[in-house]
Structures are given as structure tokens and as C-alpha cells.
Amino acid sequence: MESSKETGCRAPEDPVLCINDCDFFGSAATMNMCSKCQKDMILLKHEHSKLAAASSKDIVRRSSSSDESERAFAGAAVACADLASQISQVKSKEGLKKCTACRKRVGLTGFSCKCGDLFCAVQHYSDKHNCPFDYRNAGQNAIAKANPIIVAEKLNKI
């Protein structure tokens, strides 16, 4: 067999997980991100540059007084921060649903526990994931609320 130096071929690199922890593989060509995360990053940069260009045009159009230009620049910075926070919130909502205990992808079949976490079919029982939710106290409160104590008025003796 010929060695890789003789043929000019490179040995394959080990797969690298995406740096955004989305359980897909990235590559050095995409800055160790998967294709979806890289696309989101490019869109974010594009929106940021578009917003910066629009804010600089607004600053030029306004009068040359320093107060107005400072307000416009501050407004553009606030708008940019709002855009970044909105994009991060959308990304977090669209994120993969994973089991809290074993980090397995659950998708649509995940079970929401009363403790507020998401679990797969194996760990969704409260004894399997050491659930801190107090089922006994919650049950007692539900029964007490559903069955209020009724006290009748006493009758006068004849």
C-alpha cells in the first residue's frame, strides 16, 4: 500500500461536535459549527450590518448638532441589542428538546414533569429522576380545595 504522503491524500479528521452544543457535527471550514448554526450566524451578521448601515444613514441625515447625533447613535445601539436578544430568544425556543437526565433527544415524545424539566420515556417517572416536586402535599391541597368544609347552622332545641 502507498502511504498518504506518496498519494497526496490526507487522513480523515475526527468528527467535531458543533460549538453551539446542538448535537450535530461541524467542520473547520464552518468554524466548528453545523450548517444550520453557521447559517444563523451569517444571517445575524447580515442583519447587524444592515442595521448599522441604516443607523449611520440616519445619523448623517439628522442635523449636525451633537445632542441629536448622540441620541441617534444610542438609539441604534439599543435597537441592535434588542435585535440580538430577540434572535437569541428565537434560537433558544427552536433548540433541540433533550432529556434533562440523559441528554437524549426527545423531540415530540418528551414528557414534561411537574418539576419543570423535560424527560425521555425512561426517566419521566418521578422516582427515576429524583423529582423534587412534593406530590403528597400537592394532592392534599387539591383535595382540600375541591372539598371545602361545610358547617351547618345549629338548630334551636325545642
Buried (B, 14 or more C-beta within 10 A) or exposed (E): EEEEEEEEEEEEEEEEBBEBEBEBBBBEEBEBBBEEBBEBBEEBEEBBEEBBEEBEEBBEEEEEEEEEBEEBBEEBEEBBEEBBEEBEEEBEEEEEEBBBBEEBEBEEEBBEBEBEBBBBEEBBEBEEBEBEEEEEEEEEEEEEEEEEEEEEEEEEEE
